[in-house]
């Protein structure tokens, strides 16, 4: 693994770990505005980590009393067991466990999610709607650039190969290096908002930590899970009464405009939507942090 940059090292040392079923999960928990009761929990995307939120972290602490983010199992600084059946259901249970660990299980929570985190948020919402014990009490949900509809989702070529690779997958994950990773990820950013070499190295360092490149094919099974449980997850979004907002970078090749937005508005007519500038793509929190904060 590459050495952690000073910024990424600082992110790690300012965070904490808790244990879920014998597995170490990394999280950040910052106190912000005094006098506000509002708590926001941030759910990151694939294949990166909670560090995705660093550009808006301070801005969120000026609005919320408590800002919490975790690295999902298999991502960032959290454990990356293998072999392991990674699932959206387990990630949702980890979020619930973290909030119990922090003594916040009875508080009303605002969720802010991106990409893979959008699907975890949908499962948390389903549990909340079903009145499941141990559930989160969700006050609001803010989604961003996630493939919540399997039919409009366009995974990258490498993602397709890894999720269905069978015997090829272990070979592909071992062949993956910084060059392959950066060439694969850069096209999901807008032409004027591409990450710098050092930002890409930070992302790659998060993936390579604990040999995370070797579990990418297992993590990608979420794409198949999303198809299988579409009715459960999309149906929940369409039927809950809490406020839902979607923030969209319209140049996103993974959730392409206008097909994605048309389906979203048709399926969730009560949800509000913010569309960012035309050149913003799949990672609004990194490409347009101020624009994203205003929408939030």
DRENDO-1510 file (C-alpha; in Angstrom, 1 decimal, always signed):
<recs>
REC; n; res; u; v; w
REC; 1; UNK; +0.0; +0.0; +0.0 .
REC; 2; UNK; +1.2; +3.6; -0.6 .
REC; 3; UNK; +2.1; +5.7; +2.4 .
REC; 4; UNK; -0.7; +7.8; +3.7 .
REC; 5; UNK; -0.5; +11.5; +2.8 .
REC; 6; UNK; -0.3; +13.9; +5.7 .
REC; 7; UNK; -4.0; +14.9; +5.1 .
REC; 8; UNK; -5.2; +11.2; +5.0 .
REC; 9; UNK; -3.0; +10.3; +8.0 .
REC; 10; UNK; -4.6; +13.2; +9.9 .
REC; 11; UNK; -8.1; +12.0; +8.9 .
REC; 12; UNK; -7.3; +8.5; +10.3 .
REC; 13; UNK; -5.8; +9.7; +13.5 .
REC; 14; UNK; -8.7; +12.1; +14.2 .
REC; 15; UNK; -11.2; +9.2; +13.8 .
REC; 16; UNK; -12.0; +6.2; +16.0 .
REC; 17; UNK; -12.8; +2.5; +15.7 .
REC; 18; UNK; -15.7; +0.4; +17.1 .
REC; 19; UNK; -16.2; -3.3; +16.8 .
REC; 20; UNK; -19.1; -5.0; +15.0 .
REC; 21; UNK; -19.2; -8.8; +15.4 .
REC; 22; UNK; -15.4; -8.9; +15.9 .
REC; 23; UNK; -14.7; -6.5; +12.9 .
REC; 24; UNK; -13.1; -3.1; +13.3 .
REC; 25; UNK; -15.1; -0.3; +11.7 .
REC; 26; UNK; -13.6; +3.2; +11.3 .
REC; 27; UNK; -15.7; +6.3; +11.9 .
REC; 28; UNK; -15.5; +10.1; +12.4 .
REC; 29; UNK; -17.7; +11.9; +14.9 .
REC; 30; UNK; -17.4; +15.7; +15.2 .
REC; 31; UNK; -19.3; +18.1; +17.4 .
REC; 32; UNK; -20.5; +21.2; +15.5 .
REC; 33; UNK; -23.1; +23.9; +16.2 .
REC; 34; UNK; -24.0; +24.3; +19.9 .
REC; 35; UNK; -27.7; +24.5; +20.5 .
REC; 36; UNK; -28.8; +22.6; +17.4 .
REC; 37; UNK; -30.4; +19.2; +18.0 .
REC; 38; UNK; -29.6; +18.1; +14.4 .
REC; 39; UNK; -27.4; +15.0; +13.7 .
REC; 40; UNK; -26.3; +14.1; +10.2 .
REC; 41; UNK; -24.9; +10.7; +9.3 .
REC; 42; UNK; -22.9; +10.4; +6.0 .
REC; 43; UNK; -22.8; +7.3; +3.9 .
REC; 44; UNK; -20.1; +7.1; +1.3 .
REC; 45; UNK; -19.9; +5.5; -2.1 .
REC; 46; UNK; -18.0; +2.8; -4.0 .
REC; 47; UNK; -15.0; +2.3; -4.1 .
REC; 48; UNK; -13.9; +5.1; -1.8 .
REC; 49; UNK; -14.5; +5.9; +1.9 .
REC; 50; UNK; -15.6; +8.5; +4.4 .
REC; 51; UNK; -12.7; +10.7; +3.3 .
REC; 52; UNK; -14.9; +11.6; +0.3 .
REC; 53; UNK; -16.6; +14.1; +2.7 .
REC; 54; UNK; -13.6; +16.0; +3.9 .
REC; 55; UNK; -14.2; +19.1; +1.7 .
REC; 56; UNK; -17.7; +19.6; +3.2 .
REC; 57; UNK; -16.9; +18.4; +6.7 .
REC; 58; UNK; -16.3; +21.8; +8.3 .
REC; 59; UNK; -19.3; +23.3; +6.4 .
REC; 60; UNK; -21.5; +20.6; +7.9 .
REC; 61; UNK; -20.3; +21.2; +11.4 .
REC; 62; UNK; -21.5; +24.8; +11.0 .
REC; 63; UNK; -25.0; +23.6; +10.3 .
REC; 64; UNK; -25.4; +20.4; +12.4 .
REC; 65; UNK; -24.7; +19.7; +16.1 .
REC; 66; UNK; -23.1; +16.3; +15.3 .
REC; 67; UNK; -21.5; +15.1; +12.0 .
REC; 68; UNK; -20.8; +11.4; +11.8 .
REC; 69; UNK; -19.4; +9.3; +9.0 .
REC; 70; UNK; -18.1; +5.7; +8.8 .
REC; 71; UNK; -16.0; +3.6; +6.4 .
REC; 72; UNK; -18.3; +0.7; +5.4 .
REC; 73; UNK; -16.9; -2.8; +6.0 .
REC; 74; UNK; -14.5; -3.5; +3.1 .
REC; 75; UNK; -13.7; +0.2; +2.6 .
REC; 76; UNK; -11.2; +2.7; +3.7 .
REC; 77; UNK; -9.7; +2.1; +7.2 .
REC; 78; UNK; -12.3; -0.5; +8.2 .
REC; 79; UNK; -11.6; -4.2; +8.2 .
REC; 80; UNK; -11.7; -6.1; +4.9 .
REC; 81; UNK; -12.3; -9.7; +5.7 .
REC; 82; UNK; -12.0; -12.3; +2.9 .
REC; 83; UNK; -13.6; -14.5; +2.0 .
REC; 84; UNK; -16.8; -12.7; +3.1 .
REC; 85; UNK; -20.3; -12.3; +1.8 .
REC; 86; UNK; -20.5; -8.5; +1.7 .
REC; 87; UNK; -24.1; -7.1; +1.6 .
REC; 88; UNK; -26.1; -3.9; +1.8 .
REC; 89; UNK; -28.0; -5.5; +4.6 .
REC; 90; UNK; -24.9; -6.0; +6.7 .
REC; 91; UNK; -23.7; -2.4; +6.0 .
REC; 92; UNK; -27.1; -1.1; +7.2 .
REC; 93; UNK; -26.8; -3.1; +10.4 .
REC; 94; UNK; -23.3; -1.7; +10.9 .
REC; 95; UNK; -24.7; +1.9; +10.7 .
REC; 96; UNK; -27.4; +1.0; +13.3 .
REC; 97; UNK; -24.7; -0.6; +15.5 .
REC; 98; UNK; -22.5; +2.5; +15.3 .
REC; 99; UNK; -25.4; +4.7; +16.4 .
REC; 100; UNK; -26.1; +2.4; +19.3 .
REC; 101; UNK; -22.4; +2.5; +20.2 .
REC; 102; UNK; -22.6; +6.3; +20.3 .
REC; 103; UNK; -25.9; +6.3; +22.3 .
REC; 104; UNK; -27.9; +7.9; +19.5 .
REC; 105; UNK; -30.3; +5.0; +18.8 .
REC; 106; UNK; -33.3; +7.0; +20.0 .
REC; 107; UNK; -32.4; +10.3; +18.3 .
REC; 108; UNK; -33.8; +11.5; +15.0 .
REC; 109; UNK; -31.2; +11.2; +12.3 .
REC; 110; UNK; -30.6; +13.1; +9.0 .
REC; 111; UNK; -29.0; +10.9; +6.4 .
REC; 112; UNK; -26.7; +12.2; +3.6 .
REC; 113; UNK; -25.6; +9.6; +1.2 .
REC; 114; UNK; -23.7; +9.1; -2.1 .
REC; 115; UNK; -23.6; +6.3; -4.7 .
REC; 116; UNK; -23.3; +2.9; -2.8 .
REC; 117; UNK; -24.4; +4.8; +0.4 .
REC; 118; UNK; -27.7; +5.6; -1.3 .
REC; 119; UNK; -28.6; +1.9; -1.4 .
REC; 120; UNK; -27.6; +1.5; +2.3 .
REC; 121; UNK; -29.8; +4.5; +3.1 .
REC; 122; UNK; -32.7; +2.8; +1.2 .
REC; 123; UNK; -32.4; -0.3; +3.4 .
REC; 124; UNK; -32.2; +1.8; +6.6 .
REC; 125; UNK; -35.4; +3.6; +5.4 .
REC; 126; UNK; -37.1; +0.3; +4.7 .
REC; 127; UNK; -36.3; -0.9; +8.3 .
REC; 128; UNK; -37.5; +2.4; +9.7 .
REC; 129; UNK; -40.8; +2.1; +7.7 .
REC; 130; UNK; -41.3; -1.5; +8.9 .
REC; 131; UNK; -40.9; -0.4; +12.5 .
REC; 132; UNK; -38.0; -2.8; +13.0 .
REC; 133; UNK; -36.6; -3.0; +16.5 .
REC; 134; UNK; -33.1; -1.4; +16.6 .
REC; 135; UNK; -33.9; +0.7; +13.6 .
REC; 136; UNK; -32.8; +4.3; +13.0 .
REC; 137; UNK; -35.4; +7.0; +13.4 .
REC; 138; UNK; -34.9; +8.9; +10.2 .
REC; 139; UNK; -35.8; +12.6; +10.0 .
REC; 140; UNK; -34.8; +13.3; +6.5 .
REC; 141; UNK; -32.8; +11.7; +3.6 .
REC; 142; UNK; -30.5; +13.5; +1.2 .
REC; 143; UNK; -29.3; +11.3; -1.7 .
REC; 144; UNK; -26.7; +12.1; -4.3 .
REC; 145; UNK; -25.6; +10.5; -7.6 .
REC; 146; UNK; -26.5; +7.0; -6.7 .
REC; 147; UNK; -27.7; +4.2; -9.0 .
REC; 148; UNK; -31.0; +3.7; -7.1 .
REC; 149; UNK; -32.6; +2.4; -10.3 .
REC; 150; UNK; -30.9; -0.7; -11.7 .
REC; 151; UNK; -32.4; +0.0; -15.1 .
REC; 152; UNK; -30.7; +3.4; -15.6 .
REC; 153; UNK; -27.4; +2.4; -13.9 .
REC; 154; UNK; -24.4; +2.2; -16.2 .
REC; 155; UNK; -21.5; +0.5; -14.3 .
REC; 156; UNK; -17.9; +1.0; -15.5 .
REC; 157; UNK; -16.4; -1.8; -17.6 .
REC; 158; UNK; -14.1; -2.9; -14.7 .
REC; 159; UNK; -17.1; -3.1; -12.4 .
REC; 160; UNK; -18.9; -5.3; -14.9 .
REC; 161; UNK; -15.9; -7.6; -15.2 .
REC; 162; UNK; -15.4; -7.9; -11.5 .
REC; 163; UNK; -19.0; -8.4; -10.4 .
REC; 164; UNK; -19.4; -11.3; -12.9 .
REC; 165; UNK; -15.8; -12.4; -13.4 .
REC; 166; UNK; -16.0; -15.7; -11.6 .
REC; 167; UNK; -12.6; -17.3; -11.8 .
REC; 168; UNK; -11.2; -14.2; -13.5 .
REC; 169; UNK; -12.0; -11.9; -10.5 .
REC; 170; UNK; -9.2; -12.9; -8.2 .
REC; 171; UNK; -6.7; -12.4; -11.0 .
REC; 172; UNK; -8.2; -9.0; -12.0 .
REC; 173; UNK; -8.1; -7.8; -8.4 .
REC; 174; UNK; -4.5; -8.8; -8.0 .
REC; 175; UNK; -3.5; -7.1; -11.3 .
REC; 176; UNK; -5.2; -3.8; -10.3 .
REC; 177; UNK; -2.7; -1.1; -9.6 .
REC; 178; UNK; -2.8; +2.7; -9.3 .
REC; 179; UNK; -2.6; +3.2; -13.1 .
REC; 180; UNK; -5.6; +0.9; -13.8 .
REC; 181; UNK; -7.6; +2.5; -10.9 .
REC; 182; UNK; -6.9; +6.1; -11.8 .
REC; 183; UNK; -7.7; +5.4; -15.5 .
REC; 184; UNK; -10.9; +3.8; -14.5 .
REC; 185; UNK; -12.1; +6.4; -12.0 .
REC; 186; UNK; -11.2; +9.7; -13.7 .
REC; 187; UNK; -13.9; +9.5; -16.4 .
REC; 188; UNK; -16.6; +9.6; -13.7 .
REC; 189; UNK; -15.5; +13.2; -12.9 .
REC; 190; UNK; -16.4; +16.2; -15.0 .
REC; 191; UNK; -13.8; +17.6; -17.4 .
REC; 192; UNK; -13.0; +20.6; -15.3 .
REC; 193; UNK; -13.3; +19.0; -11.9 .
REC; 194; UNK; -11.0; +15.9; -12.2 .
REC; 195; UNK; -9.1; +14.9; -9.1 .
REC; 196; UNK; -5.4; +15.8; -8.9 .
REC; 197; UNK; -2.8; +13.0; -8.9 .
REC; 198; UNK; -2.5; +13.4; -5.1 .
REC; 199; UNK; -6.3; +13.1; -4.6 .
REC; 200; UNK; -6.3; +9.9; -6.6 .
REC; 201; UNK; -3.4; +8.6; -4.6 .
REC; 202; UNK; -5.4; +9.3; -1.4 .
REC; 203; UNK; -8.3; +7.3; -2.8 .
REC; 204; UNK; -6.0; +4.4; -3.9 .
REC; 205; UNK; -4.3; +4.4; -0.5 .
REC; 206; UNK; -7.8; +3.9; +1.1 .
REC; 207; UNK; -8.6; +1.0; -1.2 .
REC; 208; UNK; -5.1; -0.6; -0.7 .
REC; 209; UNK; -5.3; -0.3; +3.1 .
REC; 210; UNK; -5.8; -3.9; +4.5 .
REC; 211; UNK; -5.5; -5.3; +0.9 .
REC; 212; UNK; -8.9; -3.8; +0.0 .
REC; 213; UNK; -8.2; -4.3; -3.7 .
REC; 214; UNK; -8.7; -8.1; -3.1 .
REC; 215; UNK; -12.3; -7.7; -1.9 .
REC; 216; UNK; -13.6; -5.3; -4.7 .
REC; 217; UNK; -15.2; -8.1; -6.6 .
REC; 218; UNK; -17.1; -9.2; -3.4 .
REC; 219; UNK; -18.2; -5.7; -2.6 .
REC; 220; UNK; -19.5; -5.3; -6.2 .
REC; 221; UNK; -22.2; -7.9; -5.5 .
REC; 222; UNK; -24.3; -4.9; -4.4 .
REC; 223; UNK; -25.1; -4.4; -8.1 .
REC; 224; UNK; -26.7; -7.8; -8.3 .
REC; 225; UNK; -28.4; -7.2; -4.9 .
REC; 226; UNK; -29.9; -4.0; -6.1 .
REC; 227; UNK; -31.6; -5.7; -9.0 .
REC; 228; UNK; -32.9; -8.5; -6.8 .
REC; 229; UNK; -34.3; -6.2; -4.1 .
REC; 230; UNK; -35.4; -3.3; -6.4 .
REC; 231; UNK; -39.0; -3.6; -5.3 .
REC; 232; UNK; -38.1; -3.4; -1.6 .
REC; 233; UNK; -35.7; -0.5; -1.9 .
REC; 234; UNK; -37.3; +1.7; -4.7 .
REC; 235; UNK; -40.8; +0.9; -3.2 .
REC; 236; UNK; -39.7; +2.2; +0.2 .
REC; 237; UNK; -38.4; +5.5; -1.3 .
REC; 238; UNK; -41.6; +6.0; -3.2 .
REC; 239; UNK; -43.8; +5.4; -0.1 .
REC; 240; UNK; -42.3; +7.0; +2.9 .
REC; 241; UNK; -43.5; +10.4; +4.2 .
REC; 242; UNK; -40.2; +11.9; +5.4 .
REC; 243; UNK; -38.6; +14.7; +3.4 .
REC; 244; UNK; -36.4; +13.3; +0.6 .
REC; 245; UNK; -34.0; +15.4; -1.5 .
REC; 246; UNK; -31.8; +14.3; -4.4 .
REC; 247; UNK; -28.7; +16.2; -5.4 .
REC; 248; UNK; -27.5; +15.5; -8.9 .
REC; 249; UNK; -24.4; +16.1; -10.9 .
REC; 250; UNK; -25.9; +15.9; -14.4 .
REC; 251; UNK; -22.8; +14.9; -16.3 .
REC; 252; UNK; -22.7; +11.5; -14.4 .
REC; 253; UNK; -22.0; +8.7; -16.9 .
REC; 254; UNK; -23.1; +6.1; -14.3 .
REC; 255; UNK; -26.6; +7.6; -13.8 .
REC; 256; UNK; -27.0; +9.4; -17.1 .
REC; 257; UNK; -29.0; +12.5; -17.8 .
REC; 258; UNK; -31.9; +12.8; -18.7 .
REC; 259; UNK; -33.0; +9.1; -18.3 .
REC; 260; UNK; -32.1; +8.9; -14.6 .
REC; 261; UNK; -33.7; +12.2; -13.7 .
REC; 262; UNK; -36.9; +11.5; -15.7 .
REC; 263; UNK; -37.3; +8.1; -13.9 .
REC; 264; UNK; -36.5; +9.7; -10.5 .
REC; 265; UNK; -39.1; +12.4; -10.9 .
REC; 266; UNK; -41.7; +10.0; -12.2 .
REC; 267; UNK; -41.1; +7.5; -9.4 .
REC; 268; UNK; -40.7; +10.0; -6.5 .
REC; 269; UNK; -42.9; +13.0; -7.4 .
REC; 270; UNK; -42.8; +14.3; -3.8 .
REC; 271; UNK; -39.0; +14.4; -3.6 .
REC; 272; UNK; -37.3; +17.7; -4.2 .
REC; 273; UNK; -34.3; +17.8; -6.6 .
REC; 274; UNK; -31.2; +20.0; -6.9 .
REC; 275; UNK; -29.3; +19.9; -10.2 .
REC; 276; UNK; -25.8; +21.1; -10.0 .
REC; 277; UNK; -23.9; +22.9; -12.8 .
REC; 278; UNK; -23.8; +21.2; -16.2 .
REC; 279; UNK; -20.1; +20.2; -15.8 .
REC; 280; UNK; -20.5; +18.4; -12.4 .
REC; 281; UNK; -20.4; +14.7; -12.6 .
REC; 282; UNK; -20.6; +11.7; -10.2 .
REC; 283; UNK; -18.7; +13.0; -7.2 .
REC; 284; UNK; -20.4; +16.3; -6.3 .
REC; 285; UNK; -18.8; +16.4; -2.8 .
REC; 286; UNK; -15.3; +16.5; -4.4 .
REC; 287; UNK; -16.2; +18.4; -7.6 .
REC; 288; UNK; -18.4; +21.1; -6.2 .
REC; 289; UNK; -18.3; +21.1; -2.4 .
REC; 290; UNK; -19.8; +24.6; -2.0 .
REC; 291; UNK; -22.6; +23.8; -4.5 .
REC; 292; UNK; -23.4; +20.6; -2.6 .
REC; 293; UNK; -23.4; +22.3; +0.8 .
REC; 294; UNK; -25.8; +25.0; -0.5 .
REC; 295; UNK; -28.2; +22.2; -1.7 .
REC; 296; UNK; -27.9; +20.3; +1.6 .
</recs>
